[in-house]
């Protein structure tokens, strides 16, 4: 039977003294969330045989599930309760009041188990900006060893190098020998070649290895796909191998919902002492001898903090949660890369993934993959480009950039850091993506698959425009004291009007890429359909395209920001929660500034570095 016990004004729910079967009463470290970062920590911390770790995951272990492992079946997991948290935003006023979907992995491996497997490295300046906002020990050089540590990068084949104009990779230098397997694949074709030839004609073909943080122009991203097995390479498979799972000092518990962190509030500063968990309706407690580490992601780590009494006193009071640590920054500062999706009808004969609408085609490709791992179901053929600030005329001059910023307030260090990135002509304001299918935008999508299922009869490809460094900041907060109630996510896209101004200019640049005389444009049906049926000839039309076609690129971050507490920080440079002992956050929520590009490389790297910080603190007796 459960009873409520009041300890120093903090109510905790007590369960039977008998722990769950197979679960000890205490562990040295309890990791909440077996996602991208959590699996890294579980592996690295248990390298020390004297340390006992409990890894808790709300979802199931799907490391042998074909829907997860098969790269070409990525859309099949979206919206399914057993795979996807499937969060929805509040209506976005700057996007015609549309609701934005946010797919989040609900399984061991987290979002590394359902993302699009794009392995893109951040720009140097976007990580150096972390130091500029009050984290002097976090810059690109500090993170670079960990960008190498988490993965092993396969060398692209000669044919891939030729099609994708890969002349910049330094293949003579081994880039990492870590668990995550990264490859380039063999499925690139005429659309990829057209992409690179188009950017080359605009003098925007990359000349630098993207792994060094200074790429600019079109380049071929790698993918987190194992080149030997043609399967998704994600954290639960790569960091939690059979050998790691066999460690006696590691316990993994799936299908376990964490209700809150428990604290001892009898001293001068609250101390995290464990967690309350719910397993199949049975509420129990587990103690942490050293630390509780939240790795539940940018939407759920702040949720757990608030449920535990760490956050804004006003929000906590609304839900009758006693305040343990007052910090109104919890759940604030939410960032995400906005992405605008424009689809263009292709000429007959131009390859398009839309052919998968035909069940016979899908079956044939799945049969190929099942037989010998051949064909497109084991590959990812997306290509990308980084560009400075551009518009309908090309790269914007320094004078044009300064004119855009004139009269605006940049006294906030984070705003100043973002401005400096965008003002630098050698840094990528935008990331463009060549996507091989049409994208459908609904006002209220049921899930991410709604965007990806081809509903139009014609065949398309899509050019996506991403703003790498947005100015807008959103929030995520609890809507009740019920741990299983989804938090309220308000990304506030384009609430800073600079984001709309920037995105609209980026959308205008797309007309260069699809022009009739461009190599990519020659593959399109120039009098065919567009989604939307608008051409960004002027800035106002470009803004309307943004309002109709912007969604999330699923890179939510920043809601437990690492920065000085007086500047809105939730964690310090060692990722320890301000105002409490024995509590850290390790996931994308700690990013003070959104890094350029797809963020899984940075999440892995931050987790690798966090593991070293935690080990250092334990050896120094600082826990």
Secondary structure, DSSP 8 states (H G I E B T S, - for coil): --EEEEETTEEEEE--SS--TT--SEEEEEEE--SHHHHHHHHHHTTSTT--EEEE-SSB--TT-HHHHBGGGGGGGTT-TTTB--EEB--BGGGTTBB-EE--B-BTTGGGGTS--EE----HHHHHHHHHTT-TT-SHHHHHHHHHHTEEE----HHHHHHTT-----TTS-----SEEEB--S---HHHHHHHHHHHHTT-B--S-GGGT---EEE--EESEETTTTEE--HHHHTS-HHHHT-TTEEEE-S-EEEEEEEE-SSSSEEEEEEEEEETTEEEEEEEEEEEEE-S-TTTHHHHHHHTTEE-HHHHHHTT---SEE-TTTTEEEB--EEEEEEEEB-TTS--GGGGGSHHHHHHHHHHHHHHS-SGGG----EEEEESSEETTEE--HHHHHHHHTT----SHHHHHHHHHHH-TTS-SEEEEEESS-----TB-SSTHHHHS--SSS-EEEEEEEESS----EEEE-SSS-TTS--EEE--TT-SHHHHHHHHHHHHHHHHHTSTTSTTGGGB-TTS-EESS---SSHHHHHHHHHHHEEE-S--B-TT-BS-GGGT-SB-TT-BBTTEESEEE-SGGG-SS--SS-THHHHHHHHHHHHHHHHHHHHTT--
